[in-house]
Amino acid sequence: EVKLLESGGGLVQPGGSLRLSCAASGFTFADFYMSWIRQSPGKAPEWLSFIRNKANSYTTEYNPSVKGRFTISRDDTQNVLYLQMNTLRAEDTAIYYCAKHRTVYYFDYWGQGVMVTVSS
Amino acid sequence: DVQMTQSPSNLAASPGESVSINCKASKSISKYLAWYQQKPGKANKLLIYSGSTLQSGTPSRFSGSGSGTDFTLTIRNLEPEDFGLYYCQQHNEYPPTFGGGTKLELK
């Protein structure tokens, strides 16, 4: 059974940093692209970033809304996906999900999400 | 970016009824549309991809149709577990983008 479990969320002040983790199991993590997606209350999900697999050199892509502030990475030895978030803003407040790609641009499994609140 | 517009935003129905949810893309996305179901406390569930292909485990009462810019998710003979939020997402081009969602409520 595929499982994705996010952690690392919480309350952080504007300008602060947070690192999210996503522990994966039930599939060969190293073979798949992985994404981070967020959803603010009452809004549509927003794709943030994805990281390709080793076969595609672990290259990354970012939504312009977070490019330069967020960094995606992965550890295929531990089956963990990360999102380092810096210079956080109030508008980054959302539930953050990790998701497994089925093919390049859609997602066949999602985690349950972790809440990030940016507030003073 | 491709803008995705869903309608209606809210929909009320009773078990046993059939409903349709629409999704419109701002430009042609060929057949590449996915539908997801979101329920409180549960992970989002992929229902359909490539417009009409059911993900493994999706009940046959769900169906997807459309191509180009206009797509429809139809749920026939609604079951109690079908009530929740539904989102469309284009997977034709980067970046992937989502519709605003449709809340399917019990009438």
Interface residues (C-beta under 8 A of the other chain):
Chain A: L4 K43 A44 P45 E46 W47 E61 N63 Y97 A99 R102 T103 V104 Y105 Y106 F107 D108 Y109 W110 G111 Q112 G113
Chain B: M4 Y32 A34 Y36 G41 K42 A43 N44 K45 L46 Y49 Q55 Y87 Q89 Q90 H91 N92 E93 Y94 P95 P96 T97 F98 G99 G100 G101
